[in-house]
Amino acid sequence: MSKFAELLSQPFNEPGKEGLQAQTAEDLFEEIPVPLEVFIRDNKYLGEKNLQLSPLQADPIMHIERVLFPETYPLIAVHESYWATPLRMTNYHAIQWGKGAGKDMVCRMSSLRVAYILSCLKNPQAYFGMPADDTIHTLNVAQSSTQAQEAFFDPLKRNARRGWFADKCSITAQSILFQKNIELISGHSQAESQEGKNLILGICDEISGFKTKAELSRFRGSNSRESSKSAEYIMDMMETSATSRFPDTFKIVYISFPRFKGDMIQMLTKEGKDDIAEYGEDSAHYVSGPHPTWVVNPLRKRSDFRKQYRKKPIESKAKFECDPTFAADPYFKNDIALDSCFIKSEFPPVHVDYRFDGTAWTPVYTFAEDFFPIQGAIYSMHADLAIKGDRAGIALSHVRSYEEQEKIVLDEAGTDHIRIDKLPRVKVDFVIAFEADITQTPAREIQIKWARNLCFELIRRGFNIRQCSYDGFASEESRQELEAKGIASPLISTDRSEEPWKTLRDLFYNETDRFTVPFHELLREELLGLSKKENGKVDHQPGKSKDMADALACSIVGAIMLGGEEAPNGARAYYAPPEFVTIGSPVDRPIGFDQDKLGWDAVVADAHNSSSAFSSWLDDPMSSIMRNGVD
């Protein structure tokens, strides 16, 4: 039995519920609500003669306005056929449209339409079984106070001062109070608490522009007052207020263009589509988009934005077409160059699974048949350990060979000279990630020793790893153990310097055969999701990661610093204790590479120390388990 049917079954004289035993529209309504188009264009109502909604603009409003119980619509359809149109009863609405498609107009019309329909009832509070003195609220929350005022509330006030609403409401600084205790509130993310409302309609206007909890925590610390302004908090506040007061008919609306791939509106769009695909007609979700501006708004053409596209093509594609990159202002803007360097294969060089031995979790590696060490190559490994413990990136790289490049330079006298530069051709051997999984029993957590044990095992297999660097977090024990065994273990961090990213970008943007990387979908997303923040740091988007990208950039820096070169015949290498360890490169660094800015710990190991260390630990059993390879 629905809430409406329950209310109808209550005794007629129960306090606060008079009139609920209505059997006709006349029992419930002072006047029958008119169709949407009449409400907008007729002078008796809003009188917006020039506003002609496109089908895509009208459709979400027609779903949002359905705030009455489903059993009511057959009653009023007898008087107005508009209400006989069959529509799913929806509660969650994700609208992903380009900028200029009419999102603000849809928010205003939806708010006014709901206020109007409720006002048409004889007693809205009695209809919903509420105390007679309670107020029913609609709330529009914008990204900023300016947006809330100029794009939403100022036009809304002009709408309310004429036509049907003119003598039925009073306007304050941030709200419109209609007769019958119906209040329309204009809010924004920086306002103080907006809780405690009897919320039948809540709209998150430009939800992707709101700061997320992760962003607020990163830049302002974990302040509870600041977190109450986050997108997640506002969404939760709206849903909690709405579902607790109007569990059957509440409406929550999320409307925005996307800022980057996988941002809030894109996640909500996907969530809605997945729910509709699973539950069909029973789904409580409504989705519109992603749609470009000119598809939704017939008054706009793509050519209207040609100047914006010339100036900011990536941003414009996200803003007007709802087709963003992985970052709003990507650090790696040339995704074609990145893709040309990725090498796809049926089997990845290294794949990691996990096994629980009754005491602890252990990584289990599978190596591809063509993954083996090459004579002459000097390998650099980097481990980016996760602070939150959910993922740790590991990468291995080496220089394959060098190519000569002529450059014309000027001496002090202004005379041209030809200089021969030797540029490295770098191969990334693998990039993997250790991943935690708290859903396992017991929970699988990343262990710090996994990275160094993998390094030791690769050396056992013949890889001449001269360096295994770390980003600094929880790495002291591993670095000491590695250096005790003759393996340099400096600190290299992308958080300390932009130089690793510059080096990586130079390699990606050079000739394809100078740089190759095994393809990994998450790695690609991480790289394309990076952007340079206001504080100068290259970082990922809220809710995203860069563990694998960090490991890639830092392992490449180490490979170029170490030097080395594959044997011309590409012969396979086998394990032999090193006679010495050296750090340095005989070649010029790529453009933008500056060793002094890396915060590099210079490490040089003596020959007798390295050889004796290797001979002692090779006999120890490895904690990692290997498959598809001969130890």
C-alpha positions as CSV (number, residue, x, y, z in Angstrom):
1,M,0.0,0.0,0.0
2,S,1.4,3.4,-1.0
3,K,1.7,6.3,1.4
4,F,-1.2,8.0,-0.3
5,A,-3.4,4.9,0.1
6,E,-2.5,4.7,3.7
7,L,-3.4,8.3,4.2
8,L,-6.8,7.8,2.5
9,S,-7.5,5.0,4.8
10,Q,-7.2,7.2,7.9
11,P,-10.3,8.3,9.7
12,F,-11.7,11.6,8.3
13,N,-11.6,13.3,11.7
14,E,-8.0,12.4,12.7
15,P,-6.2,15.7,13.6
16,G,-4.1,17.1,10.9
17,K,-5.5,14.8,8.2
18,E,-8.8,16.4,7.2
19,G,-9.8,15.9,3.6
20,L,-7.7,12.8,3.0
21,Q,-10.7,10.6,2.2
22,A,-11.1,12.4,-1.1
23,Q,-12.4,10.4,-4.0
24,T,-12.3,13.1,-6.7
25,A,-9.9,15.8,-7.8
26,E,-12.4,18.4,-6.5
27,D,-11.9,17.0,-3.0
28,L,-8.1,17.5,-3.2
29,F,-7.5,20.6,-5.4
30,E,-8.6,24.2,-5.4
31,E,-7.7,24.2,-9.1
32,I,-6.4,21.6,-11.4
33,P,-2.7,22.2,-12.4
34,V,-2.3,23.3,-16.0
35,P,0.1,21.7,-18.4
36,L,3.8,22.8,-18.4
37,E,3.6,24.8,-21.6
38,V,0.6,26.7,-20.5
39,F,2.2,27.4,-17.1
40,I,5.3,28.9,-18.8
41,R,3.7,30.8,-21.7
42,D,0.3,31.9,-20.6
43,N,0.1,35.4,-19.1
44,K,-2.1,34.1,-16.3
45,Y,0.9,32.2,-15.0
46,L,4.5,33.1,-15.9
47,G,3.9,34.7,-19.3
48,E,7.3,33.7,-20.7
49,K,6.2,34.2,-24.3
50,N,9.7,33.8,-25.8
51,L,10.5,30.6,-23.9
52,Q,10.0,27.6,-26.1
53,L,11.3,24.4,-24.5
54,S,12.9,21.8,-26.6
55,P,11.8,18.2,-26.0
56,L,15.1,17.5,-24.1
57,Q,14.5,20.6,-21.9
58,A,10.9,19.8,-21.2
59,D,11.4,16.1,-20.4
60,P,13.3,16.4,-17.1
61,I,10.9,19.1,-15.8
62,M,8.0,16.8,-16.6
63,H,9.6,14.1,-14.4
64,I,10.6,16.5,-11.6
65,E,7.1,18.1,-11.3
66,R,5.6,14.7,-10.5
67,V,5.7,15.2,-6.7
68,L,2.1,13.9,-6.1
69,F,1.3,10.4,-5.2
70,P,0.8,8.2,-8.3
71,E,-2.8,7.5,-7.4
72,T,-3.6,11.2,-7.7
73,Y,-2.9,11.5,-11.5
74,P,-5.8,9.4,-12.7
75,L,-8.1,11.8,-10.7
76,I,-6.8,15.0,-12.3
77,A,-6.4,13.4,-15.8
78,V,-10.2,13.3,-16.0
79,H,-10.0,17.1,-16.1
80,E,-6.7,17.7,-17.8
81,S,-5.4,15.1,-20.3
82,Y,-1.8,16.3,-19.8
83,W,-1.6,14.3,-16.6
84,A,-2.6,11.1,-18.3
85,T,0.8,10.9,-20.0
86,P,2.5,7.8,-18.5
87,L,5.8,8.6,-16.8
88,R,8.0,6.6,-14.5
89,M,7.9,7.8,-10.9
90,T,11.5,8.9,-10.4
91,N,13.4,10.3,-7.4
92,Y,17.0,10.8,-8.6
93,H,17.7,12.9,-11.6
94,A,21.1,13.2,-13.3
95,I,21.2,15.8,-16.1
96,Q,24.5,16.2,-17.9
97,W,24.3,19.0,-20.4
98,G,26.8,21.4,-22.0
99,K,27.1,24.9,-20.8
100,G,24.4,27.1,-22.3
101,A,21.9,24.2,-22.7
102,G,19.5,25.8,-20.3
103,K,20.4,24.1,-17.0
104,D,19.6,27.2,-14.9
105,M,16.3,27.6,-16.6
106,V,15.4,24.0,-15.9
107,C,16.2,24.5,-12.3
108,R,14.0,27.6,-12.0
109,M,11.1,26.1,-13.9
110,S,11.2,22.9,-11.9
111,S,11.3,24.8,-8.6
112,L,8.4,27.1,-9.6
113,R,6.4,24.2,-11.1
114,V,6.6,22.1,-7.9
115,A,5.6,25.2,-5.8
116,Y,2.7,25.8,-8.1
117,I,1.4,22.2,-8.1
118,L,1.6,22.0,-4.3
119,S,-0.2,25.4,-4.1
120,C,-3.0,24.0,-6.2
121,L,-3.8,21.5,-3.4
122,K,-6.4,22.6,-0.9
123,N,-4.2,21.5,2.0
124,P,-0.7,20.3,1.0
125,Q,0.3,19.4,4.5
126,A,-2.8,17.3,5.0
127,Y,-2.3,15.6,1.6
128,F,1.1,14.4,2.8
129,G,0.0,13.6,6.4
130,M,2.1,16.5,7.9
131,P,1.3,18.8,10.8
132,A,-0.8,21.7,9.7
133,D,1.9,24.3,10.6
134,D,4.8,22.6,8.9
135,T,6.5,24.2,5.9
136,I,7.2,22.2,2.7
137,H,10.6,23.2,1.2
138,T,12.3,23.2,-2.2
139,L,16.0,24.0,-2.2
140,N,18.4,24.9,-5.0
141,V,22.1,24.8,-4.0
142,A,24.5,26.5,-6.3
143,Q,28.3,26.3,-6.4
144,S,28.7,29.9,-5.2
145,S,26.7,32.8,-3.8
146,T,27.1,34.7,-7.1
147,Q,25.7,31.8,-9.1
148,A,22.9,31.3,-6.6
149,Q,21.9,34.9,-6.8
150,E,22.5,35.9,-10.4
151,A,21.7,32.7,-12.4
152,F,18.9,31.3,-10.2
153,F,17.3,33.6,-7.6
154,D,17.2,37.0,-9.4
155,P,15.3,35.6,-12.4
156,L,13.2,33.5,-10.1
157,K,12.1,36.6,-8.2
158,R,11.0,38.3,-11.4
159,N,9.0,35.2,-12.3
160,A,7.2,35.3,-8.9
161,R,6.3,39.0,-9.0
162,R,3.9,38.5,-11.9
163,G,1.1,36.3,-13.1
164,W,-0.2,33.5,-11.0
165,F,2.3,34.0,-8.1
166,A,2.0,37.8,-7.8
167,D,-0.4,37.9,-4.9
168,K,0.5,34.5,-3.5
169,C,4.0,34.9,-2.1
170,S,6.4,37.1,-0.2
171,I,10.0,37.5,-1.2
172,T,13.0,37.7,1.2
173,A,16.7,37.9,0.6
174,Q,17.2,34.2,-0.1
175,S,13.7,32.6,-0.3
176,I,10.2,32.9,-1.6
177,L,7.4,32.0,0.9
178,F,4.3,31.0,-0.9
179,Q,0.8,30.7,0.6
180,K,0.0,27.4,2.4
181,N,3.5,27.3,3.9
182,I,5.5,26.3,0.8
183,E,9.0,27.9,0.7
184,L,11.5,28.0,-2.1
185,I,15.0,28.5,-0.9
186,S,18.1,29.6,-2.8
187,G,21.3,28.3,-1.3
188,H,24.9,27.8,-2.1
189,S,27.8,25.6,-1.0
190,Q,29.4,28.2,1.2
191,A,26.2,28.9,3.2
192,E,25.8,27.6,6.7
193,S,23.8,24.5,7.5
194,Q,20.8,24.0,5.2
195,E,19.6,21.0,7.1
196,G,16.3,20.6,9.0
197,K,14.1,21.2,6.0
198,N,11.0,19.3,4.9
199,L,12.6,18.9,1.5
200,I,10.4,17.7,-1.3
201,L,12.7,19.0,-4.1
202,G,16.5,19.4,-3.8
203,I,18.6,20.6,-6.7
204,C,22.4,20.5,-6.8
205,D,23.2,23.1,-9.6
206,E,26.5,22.5,-11.3
207,I,27.4,19.6,-9.0
208,S,30.7,19.0,-10.7
209,G,31.8,22.5,-9.7
210,F,31.5,21.8,-6.0
211,K,34.6,21.0,-4.0
212,T,34.7,17.3,-3.0
213,K,35.6,16.1,0.5
214,A,39.0,15.0,-0.8
215,E,39.7,18.5,-2.2
216,L,38.7,20.3,0.9
217,S,40.8,17.9,3.1
218,R,43.8,18.3,0.8
219,F,43.9,22.1,0.7
220,R,42.3,23.1,4.0
221,G,42.9,20.2,6.3
222,S,40.3,17.9,7.7
223,N,38.1,20.7,9.1
224,S,34.6,19.4,9.9
225,R,33.1,22.8,9.1
226,E,34.7,22.9,5.7
227,S,33.7,19.3,5.0
228,S,30.0,20.4,5.5
229,K,30.5,22.4,2.3
230,S,31.6,19.4,0.2
231,A,29.6,18.0,-2.7
232,E,29.2,14.7,-0.8
233,Y,27.8,16.4,2.3
234,I,25.3,18.5,0.4
235,M,24.1,15.5,-1.6
236,D,23.7,13.4,1.6
237,M,22.0,16.3,3.4
238,M,19.5,16.6,0.5
239,E,18.8,12.9,0.3
240,T,18.4,12.4,4.0
241,S,16.0,15.4,4.4
242,A,14.0,14.4,1.4
243,T,13.7,10.6,2.0
244,S,12.7,11.0,5.6
245,R,9.9,13.5,4.9
246,F,8.6,12.4,1.5
247,P,9.9,8.8,0.9
248,D,7.6,8.1,-2.1
249,T,7.6,11.4,-4.1
250,F,10.8,13.3,-3.2
251,K,12.9,14.7,-6.1
252,I,16.7,15.1,-6.0
253,V,18.3,16.7,-9.1
254,Y,22.0,16.8,-10.0
255,I,22.7,19.0,-13.0
256,S,26.1,20.0,-14.5
257,F,28.5,19.8,-17.3
258,P,31.6,17.6,-16.6
259,R,34.9,19.1,-15.6
260,F,37.0,15.9,-16.2
261,K,36.3,12.3,-17.1
262,G,34.8,10.4,-14.2
263,D,33.9,13.5,-12.2
264,M,30.8,13.8,-10.0
265,I,28.1,14.3,-12.7
266,Q,29.7,11.5,-14.8
267,M,29.6,9.2,-11.9
268,L,26.0,10.1,-11.1
269,T,25.1,9.6,-14.8
270,K,26.6,6.2,-14.8
271,E,25.0,5.2,-11.5
272,G,21.6,6.2,-12.9
273,K,22.1,4.4,-16.2
274,D,23.3,1.3,-14.4
275,D,20.2,1.3,-12.2
276,I,17.8,1.8,-15.1
277,A,19.5,-1.1,-17.0
278,E,19.1,-3.3,-13.9
279,Y,15.6,-2.4,-12.8
280,G,13.9,-0.9,-15.8
281,E,10.5,0.6,-15.1
282,D,11.1,0.0,-11.3
283,S,14.2,2.2,-11.3
284,A,14.0,5.4,-9.3
285,H,16.6,7.1,-11.5
286,Y,16.2,9.5,-14.4
287,V,19.1,10.4,-16.7
288,S,19.4,12.9,-19.5
289,G,22.7,13.1,-21.3
290,P,25.5,13.5,-21.8
291,H,24.3,16.0,-24.5
292,P,26.1,18.9,-26.2
293,T,24.8,22.4,-25.7
294,W,23.4,22.7,-29.3
295,V,21.6,19.3,-29.1
296,V,19.6,20.4,-26.0
297,N,19.2,24.1,-26.9
298,P,18.0,24.7,-30.4
299,L,19.0,28.4,-30.2
300,R,22.7,27.4,-30.1
301,K,25.0,26.0,-32.8
302,R,28.5,24.6,-32.4
303,S,29.8,27.4,-34.5
304,D,28.7,29.9,-31.8
305,F,31.6,28.7,-29.7
306,R,34.3,28.6,-32.3
307,K,36.3,31.4,-30.5
308,Q,36.3,29.4,-27.3
309,Y,37.4,26.3,-29.1
310,R,40.3,28.1,-30.7
311,K,41.4,29.5,-27.4
312,K,40.8,26.5,-25.1
313,P,39.9,23.4,-27.2
314,I,40.2,20.9,-24.4
315,E,38.2,22.9,-21.9
316,S,35.6,23.8,-24.5
317,K,35.1,20.1,-25.5
318,A,34.3,19.4,-21.9
319,K,32.2,22.5,-21.3
320,F,30.0,22.4,-24.4
321,E,30.1,18.8,-25.6
322,C,30.3,17.0,-22.2
323,D,33.3,15.2,-23.5
324,P,36.1,15.9,-21.1
325,T,39.6,14.6,-20.8
326,F,40.7,12.9,-17.5
327,A,41.7,16.3,-16.1
328,A,40.2,19.8,-16.4
329,D,43.6,21.2,-17.5
330,P,45.7,18.1,-18.3
331,Y,49.4,18.2,-17.8
332,F,49.8,15.8,-20.7
333,K,47.6,17.5,-23.3
334,N,48.8,15.4,-26.3
335,D,47.0,12.1,-25.7
336,I,47.9,11.0,-29.2
337,A,51.6,11.2,-28.3
338,L,51.0,9.1,-25.2
339,D,49.0,6.5,-27.0
340,S,51.7,6.1,-29.7
341,C,54.2,5.2,-27.0
342,F,52.1,2.5,-25.3
343,I,52.7,-1.1,-26.4
344,K,49.8,-3.4,-26.2
345,S,50.3,-7.2,-25.9
346,E,48.2,-10.2,-25.1
347,F,50.0,-10.8,-21.8
348,P,51.5,-8.1,-19.6
349,P,55.2,-8.3,-18.8
350,V,54.3,-8.8,-15.1
351,H,51.0,-9.7,-13.6
352,V,50.4,-9.8,-9.8
353,D,47.8,-11.9,-7.9
354,Y,47.7,-12.7,-4.2
355,R,47.7,-15.8,-2.0
356,F,46.8,-16.2,1.6
357,D,49.1,-18.8,3.3
358,G,47.1,-18.9,6.6
359,T,49.2,-16.2,8.2
360,A,49.7,-13.4,5.7
361,W,49.0,-12.3,2.2
362,T,51.7,-12.9,-0.4
363,P,52.0,-11.5,-3.9
364,V,52.1,-14.1,-6.7
365,Y,53.7,-13.0,-10.0
366,T,53.2,-14.2,-13.5
367,F,55.9,-13.2,-16.0
368,A,55.4,-13.1,-19.7
369,E,57.7,-15.3,-21.8
370,D,59.4,-12.3,-23.5
371,F,60.1,-10.6,-20.2
372,F,63.8,-11.2,-19.4
373,P,66.9,-9.2,-18.8
374,I,69.2,-8.0,-21.6
375,Q,72.9,-8.0,-21.4
376,G,74.4,-4.5,-20.9
377,A,71.2,-2.9,-19.7
378,I,71.2,-1.3,-16.3
379,Y,67.8,-1.3,-14.7
380,S,66.1,1.3,-12.4
381,M,63.2,0.4,-10.2
382,H,60.9,2.7,-8.2
383,A,58.3,2.0,-5.6
384,D,55.6,4.6,-4.8
385,L,54.2,3.4,-1.5
386,A,50.6,4.4,-0.8
387,I,49.9,6.7,2.2
388,K,46.4,5.3,2.6
389,G,47.5,1.8,1.9
390,D,45.1,1.2,-1.0
391,R,47.5,1.0,-3.9
392,A,51.3,1.1,-4.4
393,G,52.9,1.7,-7.8
394,I,56.0,-0.2,-9.0
395,A,57.9,0.4,-12.2
396,L,61.1,-0.9,-13.9
397,S,62.9,1.0,-16.7
398,H,66.2,0.9,-18.6
399,V,68.0,2.7,-21.4
400,R,68.0,0.6,-24.6
401,S,70.5,2.6,-26.6
402,Y,71.4,6.1,-27.6
403,E,70.9,8.1,-30.8
404,E,72.9,11.1,-31.9
405,Q,71.2,14.4,-32.7
406,E,72.8,17.4,-34.2
407,K,72.1,20.8,-32.7
408,I,73.2,24.2,-33.8
409,V,74.5,26.3,-30.9
410,L,76.0,29.8,-30.7
411,D,79.4,30.5,-29.0
412,E,80.2,33.8,-27.2
413,A,81.3,35.4,-30.5
414,G,77.9,34.6,-32.0
415,T,79.3,31.9,-34.3
416,D,77.3,28.8,-35.2
417,H,78.6,25.5,-34.1
418,I,77.2,22.0,-34.5
419,R,76.9,20.0,-31.3
420,I,76.2,16.3,-31.2
421,D,73.9,15.2,-28.4
422,K,73.4,11.6,-27.4
423,L,69.7,11.1,-26.5
424,P,68.6,7.9,-24.6
425,R,66.0,5.5,-26.0
426,V,64.2,4.4,-22.9
427,K,62.2,1.2,-22.4
428,V,59.8,0.8,-19.5
429,D,59.9,-2.9,-18.7
430,F,56.7,-2.9,-16.6
431,V,54.4,-0.8,-14.4
432,I,52.3,-2.6,-11.9
433,A,50.4,-1.8,-8.7
434,F,50.0,-3.7,-5.4
435,E,46.4,-3.3,-4.4
436,A,44.8,-3.6,-0.9
437,D,41.4,-5.3,-0.5
438,I,39.6,-4.8,2.7
439,T,36.7,-7.0,1.5
440,Q,38.9,-10.1,1.8
441,T,39.0,-12.1,5.0
442,P,41.4,-11.2,6.6
443,A,41.7,-7.8,4.9
444,R,44.6,-7.7,2.4
445,E,46.9,-4.8,3.2
446,I,50.0,-3.8,1.2
447,Q,53.2,-4.8,3.0
448,I,56.2,-2.5,2.6
449,K,58.6,-5.5,2.1
450,W,56.7,-6.6,-1.1
451,A,58.5,-4.0,-3.3
452,R,62.1,-4.8,-2.1
453,N,61.4,-8.5,-2.3
454,L,60.3,-8.1,-5.9
455,C,63.5,-6.2,-6.6
456,F,65.6,-9.0,-5.1
457,E,63.8,-11.6,-7.1
458,L,64.3,-9.8,-10.3
459,I,68.0,-9.6,-9.6
460,R,68.0,-13.3,-9.0
461,R,66.5,-13.7,-12.5
462,G,69.4,-11.7,-14.0
463,F,68.1,-8.1,-14.1
464,N,71.0,-5.8,-13.4
465,I,69.1,-3.5,-11.0
466,R,71.5,-0.9,-9.8
467,Q,68.9,1.3,-8.2
468,C,65.6,0.9,-6.4
469,S,64.3,4.3,-5.4
470,Y,61.4,5.3,-3.2
471,D,59.2,8.3,-2.8
472,G,60.0,8.7,0.9
473,F,56.9,7.4,2.7
474,A,57.6,4.4,5.0
475,S,60.7,3.6,3.0
476,E,63.6,3.9,5.4
477,E,63.8,0.2,6.4
478,S,63.6,-0.9,2.7
479,R,66.3,1.6,1.6
480,Q,68.7,0.5,4.3
481,E,68.3,-3.1,3.4
482,L,68.7,-2.4,-0.3
483,E,71.8,-0.3,0.2
484,A,73.3,-2.9,2.5
485,K,73.1,-5.3,-0.4
486,G,74.8,-2.9,-2.8
487,I,71.7,-1.5,-4.4
488,A,71.4,2.3,-4.5
489,S,68.1,3.5,-3.0
490,P,67.7,7.2,-3.3
491,L,64.6,9.3,-2.5
492,I,62.9,10.5,-5.6
493,S,59.5,12.1,-5.3
494,T,57.2,13.9,-7.8
495,D,55.8,15.7,-4.8
496,R,59.2,17.4,-4.2
497,S,59.9,18.4,-7.8
498,E,58.2,18.6,-11.2
499,E,61.4,17.4,-12.9
500,P,60.3,13.7,-13.2
501,W,57.1,14.8,-14.9
502,K,59.0,17.1,-17.3
503,T,61.4,14.3,-18.2
504,L,58.5,11.9,-18.8
505,R,56.7,14.5,-20.9
506,D,59.8,15.1,-23.0
507,L,60.1,11.4,-23.7
508,F,56.4,11.0,-24.6
509,Y,56.6,13.9,-27.0
510,N,59.7,12.7,-28.8
511,E,59.9,10.1,-31.5
512,T,57.8,7.0,-30.7
513,D,60.7,4.6,-31.0
514,R,62.7,6.5,-28.4
515,F,60.2,5.6,-25.6
516,T,58.0,2.6,-25.1
517,V,55.6,1.7,-22.2
518,P,53.6,-1.5,-21.7
519,F,49.9,-0.5,-22.0
520,H,47.9,-0.4,-18.8
521,E,44.4,1.2,-18.7
522,L,44.8,2.6,-15.2
523,L,48.2,4.0,-15.9
524,R,46.9,5.8,-19.0
525,E,44.0,7.2,-17.0
526,E,46.3,8.4,-14.2
527,L,48.6,10.1,-16.7
528,L,45.8,11.9,-18.5
529,G,44.2,12.8,-15.2
530,L,47.2,14.8,-14.0
531,S,47.1,18.6,-13.9
532,K,49.2,21.3,-12.4
533,K,47.5,22.8,-9.4
534,E,47.6,26.4,-8.2
535,N,50.3,25.5,-5.7
536,G,52.6,24.3,-8.6
537,K,52.2,20.6,-7.8
538,V,51.3,18.1,-10.5
539,D,48.5,16.1,-8.9
540,H,45.5,13.9,-9.7
541,Q,41.8,14.8,-9.7
542,P,39.7,14.3,-6.6
543,G,38.9,10.7,-5.9
544,K,41.5,9.5,-8.5
545,S,45.1,8.2,-8.1
546,K,48.6,8.6,-9.6
547,D,50.5,5.7,-7.9
548,M,51.5,4.0,-11.2
549,A,52.2,7.3,-12.9
550,D,54.5,8.3,-10.0
551,A,56.4,5.1,-10.2
552,L,56.7,5.4,-14.0
553,A,58.2,8.9,-13.9
554,C,60.6,8.2,-11.1
555,S,61.9,4.9,-12.6
556,I,62.6,6.7,-15.9
557,V,64.6,9.4,-14.1
558,G,66.7,6.7,-12.5
559,A,67.2,4.8,-15.8
560,I,68.6,7.9,-17.5
561,M,70.8,8.8,-14.6
562,L,72.3,5.3,-14.5
563,G,72.9,5.0,-18.2
564,G,73.8,1.6,-19.6
565,E,72.9,0.2,-23.0
566,E,71.6,-3.1,-24.3
567,A,74.0,-5.4,-26.1
568,P,73.6,-5.0,-29.9
569,N,72.6,-8.6,-30.2
570,G,69.9,-8.3,-27.5
571,A,71.3,-11.4,-25.7
572,R,69.7,-12.5,-22.5
573,A,71.5,-11.7,-19.3
574,Y,71.9,-14.1,-16.3
575,Y,72.7,-13.3,-12.7
576,A,76.3,-12.4,-11.8
577,P,77.4,-10.6,-8.6
578,P,78.2,-7.0,-9.5
579,E,81.8,-5.7,-9.0
580,F,80.7,-2.2,-8.2
581,V,77.8,0.1,-8.3
582,T,77.9,3.6,-9.8
583,I,75.5,6.4,-10.2
584,G,75.6,8.8,-13.1
585,S,75.0,8.9,-16.8
586,P,77.4,9.4,-19.7
587,V,74.7,11.1,-21.8
588,D,72.9,14.4,-21.9
589,R,69.6,14.6,-20.0
590,P,66.3,15.2,-21.9
591,I,65.1,18.8,-22.2
592,G,63.9,20.1,-18.8
593,F,65.9,17.5,-16.8
594,D,67.6,19.0,-13.8
595,Q,69.3,16.6,-11.4
596,D,69.8,19.3,-8.8
597,K,66.0,19.8,-8.4
598,L,65.3,16.1,-7.7
599,G,66.3,16.0,-4.1
600,W,68.4,13.0,-5.0
601,D,70.4,11.1,-2.3
602,A,73.8,10.3,-3.8
603,V,74.7,6.7,-3.0
604,V,77.8,4.9,-3.9
605,A,78.5,1.3,-2.7
606,D,81.9,-0.2,-2.3
607,A,82.7,-3.3,-4.5
608,H,83.5,-5.6,-1.5
609,N,80.3,-4.6,0.2
610,S,78.0,-5.3,-2.8
611,S,79.5,-8.6,-3.7
612,S,79.4,-10.1,-0.2
613,A,75.9,-8.8,0.4
614,F,74.5,-10.5,-2.8
615,S,76.2,-13.8,-2.0
616,S,74.5,-13.9,1.4
617,W,70.9,-13.1,0.6
618,L,70.6,-15.1,-2.6
619,D,70.5,-18.3,-0.5
620,D,67.6,-17.1,1.5
621,P,64.1,-18.3,0.5
622,M,62.0,-15.6,-1.1
623,S,58.7,-14.6,0.4
624,S,57.2,-14.0,-3.0
625,I,56.0,-16.9,-5.1
626,M,56.9,-17.1,-8.8
627,R,55.0,-18.8,-11.7
628,N,55.8,-19.5,-15.3
629,G,59.5,-18.9,-14.9
630,V,62.7,-20.9,-14.0
631,D,64.3,-19.7,-10.7
